[in-house]
Amino acid sequence: MILQVLASIIPIVFLIVLGFFLHEKKYLSKGLDKNLTFLVMNIALPASVFLSVVDNLTIKTLEELAKPLLIGMIAFAANYLLSYFLMRVVRVPRGRRGVFLNTIVNANTIFIGMPLNQALFGSQAVSYFLVYYVLNTVSTWTVGSVLIARDGRTEQAGGGKINLKQILSPPILGLLLAIPVLLFGLSLPKPVISSLSYLGSLVTPLSLLYIGIVLSEAGLKSVRFDKDTLVALLGKFILSPALMACALLFAGRFGITVPVLLRNTMIVQAAVPALTVLPILAGDADGDVEYATNVVVTSTILFVIVIPIVMTFLK
């Protein structure tokens, strides 16, 4: 069973290592990570989301996804509350608190969660991934970004305003554009579908290469495991998936149907590493950028070990 999980993880690890190696050897120029971010976020991922919704969802399944959204909202809310309590117990200093909470609650669904979900569960789990993606995006750019902005070490913090532009990100717009196609039963021309398919297929390889580049630029020698980092990692890889599992379990006890694929997708996504934008958000708010970079790098490295354990537990 462990070997089956590892077989799914190996291609992911290979592409990450390839990106790391190519950047270390200077075959990939500095700044390419920004180009990949733009390409994936603004072109490839919206195309992939749009086509996935059109191909895999129906009006009936859209109605069925309302309940998983509610379950996820409850899990996210509980995660924020318990993470805040944990932050107080550990006495995380100002400048790190917002990053600490975001590390535990929110996940890197785009560059790790999406390719990981496709590798583990295939295209049939896309609709369930989109549920988590919507929850994670709204959480990140409302509560999450506000917590970081208000945690600055000086008065020059970002003000803690909700970023509507980030909530209505290109992938979310791709989702919103796909819904009218479903509602009105529109048929897209074959050339359009083929073009979107080609663009969507870029998401996984480019995302994984991007992670390798980020790890290379951050530098593995900078990795530290201080108290605040260790507790944040434990919260990310234990508390977050455990809370999601509990929410799904109680939903089943109250008569809400929880398909196995939904359960697996939501729990695995809850264990996905920290957001790569945390250092940027921390920098804007005059927070602890080094700490933010450290939790991103360490959680990204450790996920290779954590995900097989989570999958073994689920099976």
C-alpha positions in Angstrom: 0.0 0.0 0.0 2.8 2.4 0.9 4.5 1.5 -2.4 1.4 2.4 -4.3 1.3 5.8 -2.6 5.0 6.3 -3.2 4.5 5.4 -6.9 2.0 8.3 -7.1 4.4 10.7 -5.3 7.6 9.9 -7.2 6.7 11.8 -10.4 5.8 14.8 -8.3 9.1 14.6 -6.4 11.0 14.1 -9.7 9.7 17.3 -11.3 10.4 19.3 -8.1 13.9 18.0 -8.0 14.4 18.7 -11.7 13.3 22.3 -11.2 15.7 22.6 -8.2 18.6 21.1 -10.2 18.1 23.2 -13.3 17.9 26.4 -11.2 21.0 25.4 -9.2 22.9 24.8 -12.4 21.7 28.1 -13.8 19.9 26.5 -16.7 16.8 28.3 -15.6 17.4 32.1 -15.3 16.6 34.1 -12.2 13.1 35.5 -12.2 11.7 32.6 -14.2 9.6 31.6 -11.1 7.6 34.9 -11.6 7.0 34.1 -15.2 5.8 30.6 -14.3 3.6 32.0 -11.6 1.9 34.3 -14.1 1.6 31.6 -16.8 0.0 29.1 -14.3 -2.2 31.5 -12.4 -3.5 33.6 -15.2 -3.6 31.2 -18.2 -3.1 27.5 -17.6 -5.0 27.1 -14.3 -8.1 29.1 -15.3 -8.3 27.0 -18.5 -7.9 23.8 -16.5 -10.5 24.8 -14.0 -13.0 25.9 -16.7 -12.6 22.7 -18.7 -12.7 20.5 -15.6 -15.9 22.0 -14.4 -17.5 21.7 -17.9 -16.4 18.1 -18.3 -16.9 16.7 -14.8 -19.8 18.6 -13.3 -23.6 18.8 -13.9 -26.3 21.0 -12.4 -27.1 18.1 -10.0 -23.5 17.8 -8.8 -23.3 21.6 -8.3 -26.2 21.3 -5.9 -24.5 18.4 -4.2 -21.3 20.4 -3.7 -23.1 22.9 -1.4 -23.0 20.5 1.5 -19.2 19.8 1.2 -18.7 23.6 1.1 -20.6 23.9 4.4 -18.6 21.1 6.0 -15.4 22.7 4.8 -16.4 26.1 6.2 -17.0 24.5 9.6 -13.6 22.8 9.5 -11.8 26.0 8.5 -13.5 28.0 11.3 -12.6 25.4 13.9 -9.0 25.4 12.6 -8.7 29.1 13.0 -10.0 28.9 16.6 -7.8 26.1 17.7 -4.8 27.5 15.9 -5.3 30.8 17.7 -5.5 29.0 21.0 -2.3 27.1 20.1 -0.6 30.4 19.2 -1.4 31.8 22.6 -0.2 28.8 24.4 3.1 28.7 22.6 3.4 32.5 22.9 4.3 33.2 19.3 5.8 36.7 19.1 4.3 39.6 17.1 5.3 39.6 13.5 5.0 35.8 13.3 1.4 35.3 14.5 -0.4 35.9 11.2 2.1 33.6 9.4 1.7 31.0 12.1 -2.1 30.9 11.7 -2.0 30.9 7.9 0.6 28.1 7.9 -1.8 25.8 9.8 -5.1 26.8 8.3 -4.4 27.6 4.6 -2.7 25.5 2.0 -0.7 25.8 -1.2 -3.6 24.4 -3.3 -2.4 25.8 -6.6 1.2 24.7 -6.9 1.1 21.5 -4.7 -2.5 20.7 -4.0 -3.7 20.6 -7.6 -0.9 18.4 -9.1 -0.9 16.2 -6.0 -4.7 15.7 -6.3 -4.5 14.8 -10.0 -1.7 12.4 -9.4 -3.4 10.6 -6.5 -7.1 10.7 -7.4 -7.3 11.6 -11.1 -9.7 13.9 -12.9 -12.8 12.4 -11.2 -11.8 14.2 -8.0 -11.6 17.7 -9.7 -15.0 18.8 -8.5 -14.1 18.0 -4.9 -10.7 19.7 -5.2 -12.5 22.8 -6.5 -14.6 22.8 -3.3 -11.4 23.0 -1.2 -9.8 25.4 -3.6 -12.7 27.9 -3.2 -12.7 27.6 0.6 -8.9 28.0 0.7 -8.8 31.0 -1.6 -11.6 32.8 0.2 -10.0 32.0 3.6 -6.5 33.1 2.5 -7.6 36.5 1.0 -10.1 37.5 3.7 -9.2 36.2 7.2 -5.7 35.0 6.4 -4.4 38.2 4.7 -6.0 40.4 7.3 -4.4 38.5 10.2 -1.0 39.0 8.6 -1.6 42.6 7.7 -2.6 43.4 11.3 0.4 41.6 12.7 3.1 43.9 11.5 5.9 44.8 13.9 5.5 48.5 13.1 2.6 50.8 12.3 3.3 50.4 8.5 1.3 47.3 8.2 -1.0 46.8 5.1 -4.1 47.9 7.0 -5.8 44.6 7.1 -8.3 45.2 4.3 -10.0 42.3 2.4 -8.4 41.9 -1.0 -11.4 41.4 -3.4 -9.1 41.2 -6.4 -7.3 38.2 -4.9 -10.6 36.5 -4.1 -11.7 36.9 -7.7 -8.5 35.4 -8.9 -8.3 34.0 -12.5 -8.9 30.4 -11.4 -12.0 31.5 -9.5 -13.1 33.5 -12.6 -12.6 30.3 -14.7 -14.9 28.5 -12.3 -17.6 31.3 -12.5 -17.4 31.4 -16.3 -18.0 27.6 -16.4 -21.2 27.7 -14.4 -23.3 29.5 -17.1 -22.1 26.9 -19.6 -23.5 24.2 -17.4 -26.7 26.0 -16.5 -27.6 26.7 -20.2 -26.2 23.4 -21.5 -23.9 25.1 -24.0 -21.6 23.1 -26.3 -18.2 24.5 -26.9 -16.5 24.1 -30.4 -14.0 21.3 -30.5 -11.0 23.7 -31.3 -11.8 25.7 -28.1 -11.9 22.5 -26.0 -8.7 21.3 -27.5 -7.0 24.6 -26.9 -8.1 24.7 -23.2 -7.0 21.1 -22.8 -3.5 21.9 -24.0 -3.3 24.9 -21.7 -4.7 23.0 -18.7 -2.2 20.2 -19.1 0.6 22.8 -18.4 -0.6 23.3 -14.8 1.0 20.2 -13.1 4.5 20.2 -14.7 5.0 24.0 -14.5 3.7 24.1 -10.9 6.1 21.4 -9.8 9.1 23.0 -11.6 8.1 26.2 -9.8 8.4 24.6 -6.4 11.8 23.3 -7.2 12.9 26.8 -8.3 11.5 28.4 -5.1 13.4 25.8 -2.9 16.6 26.5 -4.8 16.2 30.3 -4.4 15.4 30.0 -0.7 18.3 27.7 0.0 18.2 24.5 1.9 20.9 25.7 4.3 18.5 28.3 5.6 16.1 25.6 7.0 15.6 25.9 10.8 13.4 24.0 13.2 12.8 26.5 16.1 9.8 26.2 18.4 7.4 28.4 16.4 8.3 26.5 13.2 7.9 23.1 14.8 4.5 23.9 16.3 3.3 25.4 13.1 4.3 22.3 11.2 2.6 20.0 13.7 -0.5 22.1 13.3 -0.3 22.0 9.5 0.3 18.2 9.2 -1.7 16.9 12.1 -4.3 19.4 13.4 -5.5 20.6 10.0 -6.2 17.2 8.4 -7.5 15.8 11.7 -10.1 18.6 12.0 -11.2 18.1 8.4 -11.5 14.4 9.1 -13.6 15.1 12.2 -15.9 17.5 10.3 -16.5 14.9 7.5 -17.1 12.2 10.1 -19.7 14.2 12.0 -21.3 15.1 8.7 -21.7 11.4 8.0 -23.2 10.8 11.4 -25.8 13.5 10.7 -26.9 11.7 7.5 -24.9 13.8 5.0 -23.5 11.6 2.3 -19.7 11.8 2.2 -18.2 10.0 -0.8 -14.8 8.3 -0.2 -13.2 10.5 -2.9 -14.6 13.7 -1.3 -13.2 12.6 2.1 -9.8 11.7 0.7 -9.5 14.9 -1.3 -10.5 17.2 1.5 -8.2 15.5 4.1 -5.2 15.4 1.8 -5.6 19.1 0.8 -5.8 20.0 4.5 -2.3 18.5 4.8 -0.8 20.4 1.8 2.2 22.7 2.7 2.0 26.4 3.5 1.3 29.0 0.9 4.3 30.3 -1.1 2.9 33.8 -0.9 3.4 34.0 2.9 6.8 35.7 2.7 5.4 38.3 0.3 2.4 39.0 2.6 4.7 39.1 5.7 7.0 41.6 3.9 4.2 43.9 3.0 3.1 44.0 6.6 6.6 44.4 8.0 6.3 40.9 9.6 9.0 38.2 10.1 9.9 37.4 6.5 12.6 34.9 7.5 10.1 32.9 9.6 7.6 33.0 6.8 10.2 31.7 4.3 11.3 29.0 6.7 7.8 27.5 7.3 7.2 27.5 3.5 10.4 25.7 2.8 10.2 23.2 5.6 6.6 22.3 5.0 7.3 21.9 1.3 10.2 19.6 2.0 8.4 17.5 4.7 5.2 17.0 2.6 7.1 14.3 0.7 7.2 12.3 3.9 3.8 13.4 5.3 1.6 12.7 2.2 2.4 8.9 2.0 1.6 8.7 5.8 -1.8 10.5 5.3 -2.6 8.3 2.3 -1.8 5.1 4.2 -4.0 6.3 7.0 -6.9 7.0 4.7 -6.6 3.6 3.0 
